[in-house]
Amino acid sequence: IDKRIRFLIFFLEIAEISDPSVHFGSDQVFFGATVTYEDESGLQRTVTILGIDEADNLKQQVSWVSPIARTLLRTQVGDVVRLNSPGGIQDIEIIRVEYPKAALQ
């Protein structure tokens, strides 16, 4: 239990709060973006890039360290990039990038 507590304290000390709404209106992919992309077969998929502990595949959320997120980060709408996945290498096109609006306080 002590080892787990030290681990969690370490992560809390280095944690950073990220506000994806600062990128609202941008067409470039950063942490917190919801990205729609199309693969070579014409299938469109939408994913949201989140932290390791936040991601939930059942909700189309991926960790920022996943292969798809690492491929998408810093791309822009219209870019075609190569995704190296377990199924092989394929080209995907970025169709849409969305960010949440700033929350009113």
C-alpha positions, -999 to 999 in steps of 0.1 A, spaced: 0 0 0 29 24 8 44 19 -26 11 27 -43 6 58 -21 41 70 -31 33 64 -68 1 84 -65 17 113 -46 44 114 -73 18 117 -101 -1 144 -82 30 164 -77 38 164 -115 2 167 -127 -7 196 -149 -41 210 -156 -48 213 -193 -77 234 -207 -84 222 -242 -109 251 -247 -79 275 -253 -77 259 -287 -114 264 -295 -117 272 -332 -83 258 -341 -79 232 -368 -47 218 -354 -47 187 -331 -35 192 -295 -43 174 -263 -80 174 -256 -90 176 -292 -119 155 -307 -107 144 -341 -125 129 -370 -104 111 -395 -110 89 -426 -90 58 -434 -81 44 -469 -114 25 -471 -135 56 -465 -144 47 -430 -146 78 -407 -138 75 -370 -139 101 -342 -116 100 -312 -109 124 -283 -73 126 -271 -71 124 -233 -47 115 -205 -37 79 -198 -61 76 -168 -90 94 -185 -92 75 -218 -121 50 -223 -121 31 -256 -159 24 -253 -164 62 -255 -140 67 -284 -114 83 -261 -78 75 -266 -47 81 -245 -22 107 -258 4 80 -259 -16 56 -281 -5 50 -317 -34 69 -332 -31 99 -309 7 101 -314 0 101 -352 -27 128 -349 -10 152 -326 2 185 -343 -16 176 -376 -42 199 -391 -75 195 -410 -67 182 -445 -34 166 -436 -29 130 -447 -6 110 -423 6 74 -421 -7 54 -391 14 25 -381 -11 2 -364 -11 -35 -355 -31 -41 -387 -4 -25 -408 5 9 -422 -24 30 -436 -29 66 -447 -55 86 -428 -69 121 -436 -78 145 -408 -114 156 -415 -124 177 -385 -109 190 -353 -131 202 -324 -124 216 -289 -149 224 -262 -160 260 -256 -146 277 -225 -167 269 -195 -184 300 -179 -172 306 -144 
